[in-house]
Amino acid sequence: MPLWRRSRRDASRSTPESPKATELGGLPCTEVDCIDMTGLLCEYVDRRGRHCRTAWCPQHRVVLNNRVYCRRHGGVVAAVPYSANQPTAALPDIDNRAPSLVNWVSRELDAAVRTRLLSEVTPQAPGELVADPVALVFTGFDRHRAWEKAWKLVGHTGTTRRVSLLVEETLDSEVVVKVGTNVVDRLVPPWIERRTEAGADTPIDDEARRERFNERILEAIDRGLARDRDVTSYAEREGLEMRPDEVEELWREIRG
């Protein structure tokens, strides 16, 4: 039976028992319509040394690693790799949502992605499923900062299948879907897309849009995995030795 495991770094760091969860400050809470004057400042500091200037009462704050955050930056900090003393990668700019977005979407789809990858395991191609935590990566010739969540099958010859979701800091409204090294789709989540449109969804409409967004990501992953299977079968029939980074070139050759 194939095994599944998470990286050790992929653990929850929410600490509601922290003294900061109930500590009373003296600032007005930033939450809309909250009249509480017991707020503490959000402790988020981005890679440029800029501080978040919001303050939050015990009811509306997020506490991680004994630090107070607003909900937005709490989501960012919860998504990034963490060491005992400080994040291991420079945090994104104050107004950037890249790590929190990829973390949110990947949590929604985690079970479905794992199921798809485990279905790729056969007696002839055994493997272990590894889920890496959200990590800072660099993309393109210009080495743009991006945040990626990856799942992979690892066999005795190395990684045999890899699926990832990625959000670039320079385009933090778009989720990039990758299978192996190949981009199979780029999608804007409906809750971000709707902010630029007139009118408001009903809860039922909103749920339907979100479900369709998740379905489109999984459909893209299915297409990518099917292509990888076709390429692998072709390489085996032809007796070719193929590295994962050669999949795209070989696929183009097959398709003519």
C-alpha positions as CSV (number, residue, x, y, z in Angstrom):
1,M,0.0,0.0,0.0
2,P,1.4,3.5,-0.9
3,L,2.2,5.7,2.0
4,W,1.2,9.3,2.4
5,R,3.0,11.9,4.5
6,R,3.3,15.6,5.0
7,S,6.6,17.5,5.4
8,R,7.3,18.2,9.1
9,R,7.0,21.9,8.4
10,D,3.4,21.5,7.3
11,A,1.9,21.7,10.7
12,S,-0.7,24.1,12.1
13,R,0.8,26.9,14.1
14,S,-2.4,28.4,15.4
15,T,-2.0,29.0,19.1
16,P,-5.3,30.1,20.7
17,E,-4.0,29.3,24.2
18,S,-1.3,32.0,23.8
19,P,-1.5,34.8,26.4
20,K,-1.7,37.2,23.4
21,A,-5.1,35.7,22.5
22,T,-6.7,37.4,25.5
23,E,-4.3,40.2,26.3
24,L,-5.9,43.6,26.4
25,G,-4.4,46.6,24.6
26,G,-5.5,50.2,24.4
27,L,-6.2,50.8,20.7
28,P,-9.5,50.9,18.8
29,C,-10.2,47.6,17.0
30,T,-10.0,47.9,13.2
31,E,-12.9,45.6,12.6
32,V,-15.9,47.3,11.0
33,D,-18.6,48.2,13.6
34,C,-16.5,47.0,16.5
35,I,-16.3,49.6,19.3
36,D,-13.8,47.7,21.5
37,M,-10.8,49.8,22.7
38,T,-8.7,46.8,23.7
39,G,-6.9,46.3,20.4
40,L,-3.2,45.3,20.0
41,L,-1.3,46.1,16.8
42,C,-0.9,43.5,14.1
43,E,2.8,42.4,14.3
44,Y,3.2,41.7,10.6
45,V,6.4,43.1,9.1
46,D,7.0,42.6,5.4
47,R,10.3,41.9,3.6
48,R,10.8,45.7,3.1
49,G,10.4,46.4,6.8
50,R,7.0,47.8,6.6
51,H,4.5,47.3,9.5
52,C,0.8,46.6,9.3
53,R,-0.9,49.5,11.2
54,T,-4.2,47.8,12.1
55,A,-5.1,46.9,15.7
56,W,-7.4,44.1,16.9
57,C,-9.4,43.2,20.0
58,P,-9.3,39.7,21.4
59,Q,-12.4,38.7,19.5
60,H,-11.1,39.7,16.0
61,R,-7.4,39.1,16.2
62,V,-5.4,36.1,15.0
63,V,-2.7,34.8,17.2
64,L,0.1,32.6,15.7
65,N,3.4,31.8,17.4
66,N,2.5,34.2,20.3
67,R,2.2,37.1,17.8
68,V,-0.9,39.1,17.0
69,Y,-2.1,39.5,13.4
70,C,-5.0,40.8,11.4
71,R,-6.9,38.1,9.6
72,R,-5.3,38.8,6.3
73,H,-1.7,38.7,7.6
74,G,-2.5,35.8,9.9
75,G,-3.4,33.9,6.7
76,V,-0.1,34.8,5.1
77,V,2.0,33.8,8.2
78,A,0.1,30.6,8.6
79,A,0.9,29.7,5.0
80,V,4.7,30.3,4.9
81,P,7.5,28.0,6.2
82,Y,8.4,28.7,9.8
83,S,11.3,28.1,12.2
84,A,11.4,28.4,15.9
85,N,12.5,32.0,15.8
86,Q,11.2,33.6,12.6
87,P,9.8,32.7,9.1
88,T,12.5,31.0,7.0
89,A,11.6,33.1,3.9
90,A,11.1,36.9,3.7
91,L,7.4,37.7,4.0
92,P,5.6,39.3,1.1
93,D,4.6,42.9,0.9
94,I,1.9,44.1,3.2
95,D,-0.7,44.2,0.4
96,N,0.2,40.9,-1.2
97,R,-2.0,37.8,-0.8
98,A,0.0,35.3,-2.7
99,P,0.9,32.7,0.0
100,S,-2.5,33.0,1.7
101,L,-4.3,32.4,-1.5
102,V,-2.3,29.4,-2.6
103,N,-2.7,28.0,0.9
104,W,-6.4,28.5,1.0
105,V,-7.0,26.9,-2.4
106,S,-4.7,24.0,-1.8
107,R,-6.4,23.1,1.5
108,E,-9.7,23.0,-0.3
109,L,-8.4,20.6,-2.9
110,D,-5.9,18.6,-0.9
111,A,-7.9,15.4,-0.6
112,A,-8.9,15.4,-4.2
113,V,-5.3,15.9,-5.4
114,R,-4.0,13.2,-3.2
115,T,-6.7,10.8,-4.5
116,R,-5.7,11.5,-8.1
117,L,-2.0,11.0,-7.4
118,L,-2.5,7.8,-5.5
119,S,-4.5,6.4,-8.4
120,E,-1.3,6.7,-10.4
121,V,0.4,4.2,-8.2
122,T,0.5,0.6,-9.6
123,P,2.4,-2.6,-8.7
124,Q,4.7,-1.9,-11.5
125,A,5.2,1.8,-10.5
126,P,5.0,1.9,-6.6
127,G,5.4,5.2,-4.9
128,E,5.0,7.3,-1.8
129,L,2.8,10.4,-1.8
130,V,4.6,13.5,-0.3
131,A,2.8,16.7,0.4
132,D,5.2,19.6,0.6
133,P,4.2,22.8,2.6
134,V,3.7,26.1,0.8
135,A,7.2,27.4,-0.1
136,L,8.8,30.4,-1.7
137,V,10.0,29.7,-5.3
138,F,11.3,31.8,-8.1
139,T,9.8,31.6,-11.6
140,G,10.7,32.7,-15.1
141,F,13.8,34.4,-16.5
142,D,13.3,37.4,-14.2
143,R,13.1,35.1,-11.1
144,H,9.8,36.5,-9.9
145,R,8.9,35.5,-6.3
146,A,6.0,33.0,-6.1
147,W,4.5,30.7,-3.5
148,E,3.9,27.1,-4.3
149,K,2.1,24.1,-2.8
150,A,3.2,20.8,-4.2
151,W,2.2,17.1,-4.0
152,K,4.4,14.4,-5.6
153,L,4.8,10.7,-6.0
154,V,8.3,9.5,-5.1
155,G,9.6,6.1,-6.2
156,H,13.0,4.5,-6.1
157,T,14.0,6.4,-9.2
158,G,12.9,9.8,-7.8
159,T,9.8,11.9,-8.4
160,T,7.5,10.2,-10.9
161,R,4.5,12.6,-10.8
162,R,4.2,16.1,-9.4
163,V,1.2,18.5,-9.1
164,S,1.5,22.0,-7.8
165,L,-0.5,25.2,-7.3
166,L,1.4,28.5,-7.6
167,V,0.6,32.2,-7.1
168,E,3.1,34.8,-8.1
169,E,3.5,37.9,-6.0
170,T,3.4,40.1,-9.1
171,L,0.0,38.6,-10.1
172,D,-1.5,37.6,-6.8
173,S,-5.0,37.2,-8.1
174,E,-4.2,34.2,-10.3
175,V,-3.7,30.6,-9.4
176,V,-1.3,28.7,-11.7
177,V,-2.0,25.0,-12.1
178,K,1.1,22.8,-12.9
179,V,1.6,19.1,-13.6
180,G,5.3,18.4,-13.6
181,T,7.0,21.5,-14.9
182,N,4.2,22.3,-17.3
183,V,1.5,25.0,-16.7
184,V,-1.9,23.4,-17.5
185,D,-4.1,26.3,-16.6
186,R,-4.3,29.8,-15.0
187,L,-7.5,30.7,-13.1
188,V,-8.7,33.7,-11.1
189,P,-10.8,32.7,-8.1
190,P,-14.4,33.8,-8.3
191,W,-14.3,35.7,-5.0
192,I,-11.6,37.9,-6.5
193,E,-13.1,38.1,-9.9
194,R,-16.5,39.3,-8.6
195,R,-14.9,42.3,-6.8
196,T,-14.5,43.9,-10.3
197,E,-18.1,43.2,-11.3
198,A,-21.3,45.0,-10.5
199,G,-23.9,43.3,-8.3
200,A,-23.5,40.7,-5.6
201,D,-24.0,36.9,-5.6
202,T,-26.4,35.1,-3.4
203,P,-24.9,32.6,-1.1
204,I,-26.0,29.8,-3.4
205,D,-24.5,31.6,-6.4
206,D,-21.2,32.1,-4.5
207,E,-21.0,28.5,-3.5
208,A,-21.7,27.3,-7.1
209,R,-18.9,29.6,-8.4
210,R,-16.5,28.3,-5.9
211,E,-17.3,24.7,-6.7
212,R,-16.9,25.3,-10.4
213,F,-13.5,27.0,-9.7
214,N,-12.4,23.9,-7.8
215,E,-13.7,21.6,-10.6
216,R,-11.7,23.5,-13.3
217,I,-8.5,23.1,-11.3
218,L,-9.1,19.4,-10.9
219,E,-10.0,19.1,-14.6
220,A,-6.7,20.8,-15.5
221,I,-4.8,18.4,-13.2
222,D,-6.6,15.4,-14.9
223,R,-5.5,16.7,-18.3
224,G,-1.9,17.1,-17.2
225,L,-1.7,13.7,-15.6
226,A,-3.3,12.0,-18.6
227,R,-0.6,13.7,-20.8
228,D,2.1,12.5,-18.5
229,R,0.8,8.9,-18.7
230,D,0.7,9.1,-22.5
231,V,4.3,10.3,-22.6
232,T,5.5,7.7,-20.1
233,S,3.8,4.9,-22.1
234,Y,5.3,6.2,-25.4
235,A,8.8,6.4,-23.8
236,E,8.5,2.8,-22.4
237,R,7.4,1.5,-25.8
238,E,10.2,3.1,-27.6
239,G,12.8,2.2,-24.9
240,L,13.6,5.9,-24.2
241,E,15.1,7.2,-21.0
242,M,13.2,10.3,-20.0
243,R,13.8,12.8,-17.2
244,P,10.8,14.7,-15.8
245,D,11.9,17.9,-17.3
246,E,11.9,16.3,-20.8
247,V,8.2,15.6,-20.7
248,E,7.1,18.7,-22.6
249,E,9.6,18.3,-25.4
250,L,8.6,14.7,-25.9
251,W,4.9,15.5,-25.8
252,R,5.4,18.0,-28.6
253,E,7.2,15.4,-30.7
254,I,4.4,12.9,-30.2
255,R,1.7,15.5,-31.2
256,G,3.7,16.5,-34.2
